[in-house]
Structure formats: structure tokens, C-alpha cells
Amino acid sequence: MRPGTVKNGELSVRCPFCGDSSNLKTSHLRINLKSGLYHCHRCSQGGILSAKEMLSLGDQSFDVSYEFHEKKPTIYPGPGSERSSLLKRYHTESGEDAFYNYAPSHNGFYHSGVYMRGKKSHFYGDSGISWVGAPTGLRSDPTSPLRLVEGPYDVVTDRDVCLFGYLGQKKLGWMKGHNFYLVPDGDVWIKPDLTRLLLSKVEYCIRNSLGLMGVIFLKANADPDDLPEEEIIPIRYFRRKLWIKRSSSSKARLALANLD
């Protein structure tokens, strides 16, 4: 894209980090003119511009009180807590753990950030996902599926993908083309509202032909980072249950009772 071009709300400029290509008529750094997020599609450098930097671009529509800039903490190398995680960690001035996450855009992934206050995730950029070895790219196949976990401290293997919160359809959509298991915390099985929510996401995967291979069952109140005994509930169980739920026959209702 030519430098200075604005498309889909993003300004294209030449990247100051990698120097961009030798062709002076092309540029690879995209700046979101609303949020200030930027990402180079050549060297993968990314971040968020300050209000002053955004105003220097001449974009008068930018709101200097934008939420991301008010909440963005100063990040330092190294962990802020003693909890373990395979993800690369940073910490805030107040000692909270911080991580980088990767939020997909229409041209790939751009860099964003999140810090943990207790068990709650706070984003200073868009909500994304993170995994060991990011941003090299996710790879999976039926013999080596990914495991989608809720929190950064649940990342205990190099196949774990952190969702930074509970499962949503948007993040499930990012998994299209991958084979994966869902690994919810154990409390999902003892709280009916969470159980129903999980089953609705499983149904979403089935209806949209995503590569969900099953759900990893953990005992009540267990977390993946506790390394508990795991039991895999295969996707065929959910497919059959979904088919029965749609049917009104007495035979189907009997089969549903047996599954429960």
C-alpha cells in the first residue's frame, strides 16, 4: 500500500523499525486512527501510540481521553508474582503480572497487552490470545491439537493457547483451520450457568464446522495449572447430544436421558 493511504480506518506509513522495503512507494506499518494501535506486517513490530503522537498525525477525530491511554500501565521485564506460566511475563509498577497478547486483524496479528489484577484480565489494547512461541504462528493437526485455556497461569504445555478470559465466539472464530480441545476450569461443571455457556460454545463449533475435537474434563474446582487427572469428552458425544436435542422422538428422548 502506498504511504499515506487510509483504508478501513488505518493509515499506512513506512515502518521506522525495519526500514520497510527498498521500494519507496510501498509501506507496511498500519496505524488505527481510532485506537492508536499500530502493527508492521513486515517485521511484526507493534504497540500503541500516545495521544500526543496521534495528534501529530493530523487526525482531528482522535479522542485524547481514549480509554486505552488512560489505563495503559508501564511494563517492566520479569514476572510480578510467583505463579508459574510458560508465557513470557512482564510486570507493572504495582507488581501485577503482565503479558503480551496477539489480536488478529484483517492482515494477520497485531501486538497488544494485558495485565492481571487478581484473576481478572485488564487489556491495554484489544482483547487477544497468547501462546508459547508467539508470534511465530499457531500450528496444529489431529495428532497434535491445541488446548484452549482460560488464563495465563493455565499455560502448562507448549500446545496451550491462553484466551485471557472465558470462551467467546470471536476467539473461537480465530481457531478456524485448527484442531483443538477446550480446557475449561473445573468449576464449569458445578455451576449450571457456566455449563450451559460451555455447551452453547461447543454447539457453535459444531454448527460452524470448527476443528473442536472434544472437551477436557477437570474435577470440580480444579484448574489446568494444578495438573489434575484429565478425562477427554470426545466431540462425538456432543454431536450425538445435539442431534437428540433437535429430535422430538421418544427414542431420542430416552437416549438423551441415558447420556445425562
C-alpha positions as CSV (number, residue, x, y, z in Angstrom):
1,M,0.0,0.0,0.0
2,R,1.3,3.5,-0.8
3,P,2.5,5.6,2.2
4,G,-0.2,8.0,3.4
5,T,-3.1,5.8,2.2
6,V,-6.1,5.4,4.6
7,K,-8.1,2.3,4.3
8,N,-10.6,0.7,6.7
9,G,-9.7,3.4,9.3
10,E,-6.0,2.6,9.1
11,L,-3.2,4.9,8.0
12,S,-0.4,3.2,6.1
13,V,3.2,4.5,6.7
14,R,6.7,3.3,6.2
15,C,8.0,1.3,9.2
16,P,10.7,3.1,11.2
17,F,11.7,-0.2,13.0
18,C,12.7,-2.3,9.9
19,G,13.1,0.5,7.4
20,D,10.4,-1.1,5.3
21,S,11.1,-2.3,1.8
22,S,13.5,-0.8,-0.7
23,N,10.5,0.3,-2.8
24,L,9.8,3.8,-1.5
25,K,6.3,3.6,-3.0
26,T,5.2,0.9,-0.6
27,S,4.6,0.8,3.2
28,H,3.8,-1.9,5.7
29,L,3.1,-0.2,9.0
30,R,-0.6,0.3,9.7
31,I,-1.9,2.7,12.4
32,N,-5.5,2.5,13.6
33,L,-6.7,6.1,13.6
34,K,-9.3,5.5,16.3
35,S,-7.4,3.5,18.9
36,G,-3.8,4.3,18.1
37,L,-2.8,0.7,17.7
38,Y,0.0,0.1,15.1
39,H,1.5,-3.0,13.6
40,C,4.1,-3.6,10.9
41,H,3.2,-6.5,8.6
42,R,6.8,-6.9,7.5
43,C,8.7,-7.1,10.9
44,S,5.7,-7.6,13.3
45,Q,6.6,-4.7,15.5
46,G,3.5,-3.3,17.1
47,G,2.2,-1.2,20.0
48,I,0.0,1.8,20.7
49,L,0.7,5.5,20.1
50,S,0.2,8.2,22.7
51,A,-2.4,10.8,22.4
52,K,0.3,13.4,21.5
53,E,1.7,11.1,18.8
54,M,-1.7,10.5,17.4
55,L,-2.5,14.2,17.2
56,S,0.8,14.8,15.4
57,L,-0.6,12.7,12.6
58,G,-3.2,15.4,12.0
59,D,-6.2,13.2,12.7
60,Q,-8.6,15.6,14.5
61,S,-11.1,12.9,15.2
62,F,-8.9,11.1,17.7
63,D,-10.1,11.4,21.3
64,V,-7.2,12.2,23.6
65,S,-9.1,10.7,26.6
66,Y,-9.3,7.3,24.8
67,E,-9.7,4.5,27.3
68,F,-6.5,2.6,26.3
69,H,-4.2,5.5,27.1
70,E,-5.8,6.1,30.5
71,K,-5.3,2.5,31.6
72,K,-2.1,1.6,29.9
73,P,0.5,0.7,32.7
74,T,4.3,1.0,32.5
75,I,5.6,-2.5,31.8
76,Y,9.0,-3.9,33.0
77,P,10.7,-7.2,32.2
78,G,10.3,-10.1,34.5
79,P,7.4,-11.7,36.5
80,G,5.4,-9.8,39.1
81,S,4.2,-12.8,41.0
82,E,5.5,-16.3,42.0
83,R,2.8,-18.0,40.0
84,S,4.1,-20.1,37.1
85,S,3.3,-19.7,33.4
86,L,5.1,-20.8,30.2
87,L,4.2,-17.4,28.7
88,K,6.8,-14.7,28.7
89,R,6.0,-12.3,31.6
90,Y,6.4,-8.7,32.5
91,H,5.1,-6.7,35.5
92,T,3.6,-3.3,36.3
93,E,4.8,-0.8,38.8
94,S,2.3,-2.1,41.3
95,G,3.7,-5.7,40.9
96,E,1.0,-7.2,38.8
97,D,1.8,-9.7,36.1
98,A,1.6,-8.5,32.5
99,F,1.6,-10.4,29.2
100,Y,1.6,-9.7,25.6
101,N,-1.3,-11.0,23.6
102,Y,-1.9,-11.1,19.8
103,A,-5.2,-9.8,18.5
104,P,-5.9,-10.8,14.9
105,S,-6.6,-8.1,12.3
106,H,-7.6,-8.4,8.7
107,N,-3.9,-8.6,7.8
108,G,-2.7,-11.0,10.5
109,F,-2.0,-10.5,14.2
110,Y,-1.0,-7.2,15.8
111,H,0.6,-6.8,19.2
112,S,-1.4,-5.8,22.3
113,G,-1.1,-6.2,26.0
114,V,-2.9,-7.4,29.2
115,Y,-2.1,-7.3,32.9
116,M,-3.6,-9.4,35.7
117,R,-5.3,-7.9,38.7
118,G,-6.1,-11.0,40.8
119,K,-7.7,-13.4,38.4
120,K,-9.2,-10.7,36.2
121,S,-7.6,-9.6,32.9
122,H,-7.2,-5.9,32.1
123,F,-6.4,-5.1,28.5
124,Y,-4.5,-2.0,27.3
125,G,-5.3,-2.7,23.7
126,D,-7.7,-5.2,22.1
127,S,-8.5,-8.5,23.7
128,G,-6.4,-11.3,22.1
129,I,-4.8,-14.6,22.7
130,S,-1.3,-15.7,23.6
131,W,0.7,-18.9,23.2
132,V,4.3,-20.2,23.8
133,G,6.5,-19.0,20.9
134,A,4.2,-16.2,19.7
135,P,4.2,-14.5,17.3
136,T,5.6,-17.3,15.1
137,G,2.2,-18.6,14.4
138,L,-0.2,-21.3,15.6
139,R,0.2,-24.9,14.2
140,S,-1.9,-27.9,14.8
141,D,-3.2,-31.2,13.3
142,P,-5.4,-34.0,14.6
143,T,-2.4,-35.8,16.2
144,S,-1.2,-32.6,17.9
145,P,-4.2,-30.4,18.7
146,L,-4.1,-27.1,20.6
147,R,-5.6,-26.7,24.1
148,L,-7.6,-23.6,24.7
149,V,-7.3,-22.5,28.4
150,E,-8.8,-19.5,30.2
151,G,-5.9,-17.8,32.0
152,P,-2.1,-17.3,31.5
153,Y,-1.3,-19.4,34.6
154,D,-3.1,-22.3,32.9
155,V,-0.5,-22.4,30.2
156,V,1.4,-25.6,31.2
157,T,2.3,-27.1,27.8
158,D,3.6,-25.7,24.5
159,R,0.2,-26.7,23.0
160,D,-1.8,-24.4,25.3
161,V,-3.4,-21.2,23.9
162,C,-4.4,-18.6,26.5
163,L,-7.8,-16.9,25.9
164,F,-7.4,-14.3,28.8
165,G,-10.9,-15.0,30.0
166,Y,-13.9,-17.2,29.2
167,L,-14.5,-18.5,25.7
168,G,-16.2,-16.3,23.2
169,Q,-17.4,-16.8,19.6
170,K,-14.9,-14.2,18.3
171,K,-12.0,-16.1,19.7
172,L,-13.4,-19.4,18.6
173,G,-13.5,-18.0,15.1
174,W,-9.8,-17.3,15.3
175,M,-9.3,-21.0,15.7
176,K,-10.8,-21.8,12.3
177,G,-8.5,-24.2,10.5
178,H,-7.0,-25.6,13.7
179,N,-7.7,-28.8,15.7
180,F,-8.2,-28.1,19.4
181,Y,-9.6,-29.1,22.7
182,L,-11.5,-26.8,25.1
183,V,-10.0,-26.9,28.7
184,P,-12.4,-25.0,31.0
185,D,-11.7,-24.7,34.7
186,G,-13.3,-27.4,36.9
187,D,-16.0,-25.0,38.3
188,V,-17.7,-25.0,34.9
189,W,-19.2,-28.4,35.7
190,I,-20.7,-27.4,39.1
191,K,-22.2,-24.0,38.0
192,P,-25.2,-24.6,35.8
193,D,-24.9,-21.2,34.1
194,L,-21.3,-21.9,33.1
195,T,-22.2,-25.4,32.0
196,R,-24.9,-24.0,29.7
197,L,-22.5,-21.4,28.3
198,L,-19.8,-24.0,27.6
199,L,-22.3,-26.3,25.8
200,S,-23.5,-23.3,23.7
201,K,-19.9,-22.8,22.6
202,V,-19.5,-26.4,21.8
203,E,-22.7,-26.3,19.7
204,Y,-21.3,-23.2,17.9
205,C,-18.2,-25.1,17.0
206,I,-20.2,-28.0,15.6
207,R,-22.6,-25.8,13.6
208,N,-19.7,-23.8,12.1
209,S,-17.5,-26.9,11.4
210,L,-14.6,-25.8,13.5
211,G,-11.9,-28.2,14.5
212,L,-13.1,-28.9,18.0
213,M,-12.1,-32.5,19.0
214,G,-13.6,-32.5,22.4
215,V,-13.6,-31.0,25.9
216,I,-11.1,-31.9,28.6
217,F,-13.0,-32.6,31.8
218,L,-11.4,-31.5,35.1
219,K,-12.8,-32.3,38.5
220,A,-14.8,-29.7,40.3
221,N,-12.7,-26.6,41.3
222,A,-9.6,-27.9,39.6
223,D,-7.5,-25.7,37.3
224,P,-5.3,-26.8,34.5
225,D,-2.2,-25.4,36.3
226,D,-2.9,-27.8,39.2
227,L,-2.0,-30.6,36.7
228,P,-5.0,-32.7,37.7
229,E,-6.1,-36.0,36.2
230,E,-7.8,-35.3,32.9
231,E,-10.6,-37.0,31.1
232,I,-11.4,-36.2,27.5
233,I,-15.0,-35.9,26.5
234,P,-14.9,-36.6,22.7
235,I,-16.8,-34.4,20.3
236,R,-18.9,-37.3,19.1
237,Y,-20.7,-37.2,22.5
238,F,-21.7,-33.6,21.9
239,R,-22.7,-34.2,18.3
240,R,-25.0,-37.0,19.4
241,K,-26.4,-34.9,22.2
242,L,-27.1,-32.0,19.9
243,W,-28.8,-34.3,17.4
244,I,-31.0,-35.8,20.1
245,K,-31.9,-32.3,21.4
246,R,-33.2,-31.4,18.0
247,S,-35.3,-34.5,17.8
248,S,-38.8,-35.0,19.2
249,S,-39.0,-38.8,19.1
250,S,-39.4,-40.8,22.3
251,K,-36.4,-42.9,21.3
252,A,-34.2,-39.7,21.1
253,R,-35.5,-38.5,24.5
254,L,-34.6,-41.9,26.0
255,A,-31.1,-41.7,24.5
256,L,-30.7,-38.1,25.9
257,A,-31.7,-39.4,29.4
258,N,-29.1,-42.1,29.2
259,L,-26.4,-39.6,28.1
260,D,-27.1,-37.4,31.1
